[in-house]
Amino acid sequence: MRLCRQRAPIPSWEGWPKAGVGCHRGLYVITTPVRKEILHILEELSHRCPEVSFGQLIVNLSYLAKGPTNEATWDVEDEELLAAARKHLAERLQKQSDAA
């Protein structure tokens, strides 16, 4: 005879946005303000640095945040990534205004 644990009741997430296709369907997505700002800055950097692939951009930002280690991309926290992205964008904007 096999015994199964009872699952804890699932909280009501009424009103929260659901995950889209490609995510775990039916689960709810919670995007923090920090993550939203990271995504906004990544969009801006992607626009200003079209020669850099998105993957390269993420790795470069993680290296700026944590140093050039094998673990940097995996270990970087959202707040650290945000600080690195802000700094990189500011430097890019300064460089472009100096060139103009």
N, C-alpha and C positions, 0 to 999 in steps of 0.2 A: 504494500500500500504506500502510495506517494503522498506526502503532506506538502501543501503549498501554503506559503504565507499569504495572509490577506493584504491586499494593497491599501494604502492610506487613501482616503477620499480625495479626489481631485478638486482643487479649489475652483470656484466659479471665476472665469476670466471674461465674463460678459462685457462687451464693449471694447476689448483689446483687439488690435489688428491681428489677423491670422497670417501665418507664414505662407508664402507663395509657392509656386511650383518650384521644385528643386530643393525645397527645404522639407522638413518633416511635416507633412500636411496635417493640419488640425492642431498643431502646436502654436502657441502664441509667441510673437516676437516682441521682445522688450529691448528697445534701442535707447541707450543712455544719452544724455546730452553730450558727453565727452565723445562717444562714438559718432554721433551726428556731426560734431565739429570736425573730427578726423576725416570723415567721408567728404565733407565740404572742402576741406583743405586739399585732400587727395584729388578731388575734381579740379580744383584750381591748379595744382601742380601738374596734373596730366595735361591740362590745356597749355600751360607755360613750358612744359618739357616734353613735347611730343616725340622726341628722339629716344626717350627712356621708356622701356616697357613697364607695365604696371607692376610686374613681379620684381623688376630691378628697383623700382621706386620703393616698394615695401622693404626690400632687403637693405637698401641704402639708408632708409629712415631708421630701421632697427639698429644698424651699425652706428648711426649718429647718436641714437639713444643709449645703447648699451656697450658700444665698442665693437670692433671687428672680430667677433668670436663666432664659432659654429653655432652656439646656442642663442645668439642675439635675437634672431627672428622668432624663435619659439618662446623665449623668455620675456620679451618686451611687454610691458603693461600698457594699457590704453593711455594712461596719463603721460607716460614716458614717450610714447609714440606721438601723442599730440604735441608735446613740447618740441620734439625734434622736427615735426612737420611744420609747426609755426616758425621755428628758427630757419628751416630750409626755405620756406616760402618768403620770409622777410629778406633773406640773403639773395634769393632769386630776383625779387622785386627791386632791390637795391642795385643789383648788377645790371638789370635791364634799364633802370632809370639813368644809371651812369653812362650807359652806352648810347642813350638817346640824346 
